[in-house]
Amino acid sequence: MGYGIHHQSAGICQSGSNLTDKGPSSPQSAKSAEINHSRQLSFSKDLAQGKIGLQKLLSEFGQEAERLHAEIHGLQSELGIVKIQQESELRLVEQERHTLARVQTEFDKLNLDDSTAAKMVSRYMCVSCVSHLHASHACLGNSPRRPITRCRTLCKASKLGTQQQLPH
C-alpha cells in the first residue's frame, strides 16, 4: 500500500508539471511573462541611468581633484615665495641690528669724547679766569676780592653743569 501511494503522488506531480509547462498559451502566464519582461526592462533602464550617473560623478570628481591639485601647486609656489621673502627680511633685520649696535657704540664714544672735551674746556676756562684775575689783582694792587669770588663761583657752576650733562 505504501508503494501505491507513492506511485500515485508521483503521477499527480507529473500531471501538475504538465499543466504549468504549457507555457505562454495560458493568458495568466502571458501576463506574468510580460510583467517580468517590463520589470527587467525597467531595471535595465534604471541600471543604465545609474551607470551614467556614476560616470558623470566620477568625471566631476576627477575634474575637482585636478582643480584642487592645481590650487595646491599654486599655494605651494606662493608659500615658497613667502618663505624666501621672510628669510630675506630676517637677514635684513639682522644687518640692521648690527648697524644699529655699531652706530650706538659710535654715538656713545662721541658723547663720551664730547663730555670729556667739555670738562677740559671748563677746567681751562676756570684756570684761565683765576689766572687772569690773579694777574689783574696783582696789577691793580689791593682791590676787593669780589671778582675772584665771582670767578670761583662761575667755575663751580660750570663743573656742575658738565656733570649734569653726562648720561646716567
Helices and strands as residue ranges (DSSP letters): H 2-20, G 23-25, H 27-140, H 146-165
